[in-house]
């Protein structure tokens, strides 16, 4: 009986000691040097700006304005330039608007609440209420969209809504990819409304 009481008392003492040990542990170590979170600042900030992208087919002299063509006009309330980092990029924290012009000078518009341009990969990530309106009235709405500038390819894995007034169609779906002028369009999963005209 005495041994049983002695063993129970030892067990309770061990459990109590371990509980006090774990409950008394607290992290009061101050992070310094390489352990501290690194603050990242942009190398430049621009506010209320407009950037015009142009191209020319011929060599341009000092004032060769007549041979240049406007491709796109990018406007945004602000941009932050992080090209000083190892993974270079530029952000548009307050949204952006891009006017694109095709070979016939027709204008299409892209709007988004937030954007990132990755300098090394030529990839643009648009986020939040992304809307593309083409010159012929087609509209694409999605929460996120990627644009591969090198291959002129646009894609998303998010939900989307595509409205085509020419056909009278409204297509909803998830995941899609297409080229810049909508001549090739591939939806991964679709559901929606489509009206068929009889002749």
Buried (B, 14 or more C-beta within 10 A) or exposed (E): EEEEEEEEEEEEEEEEEEEEEEEEEEEEEEEEEEEEEEEEEBEEEBEEEEEEEEEEEEEEEEEEEEEBEBEBBBBBBBBBBBEEEEEBBBBBBBBBBBBBBEEEEEBBBBBBBBBBBBBEEEBBBBBEEBBBBBBEEBBBBBBBBBBBBEEEBBBBEBBBBBBBEEEEBBBBBBBBBBEBBBEEBEBEEBEEEEEEEEE
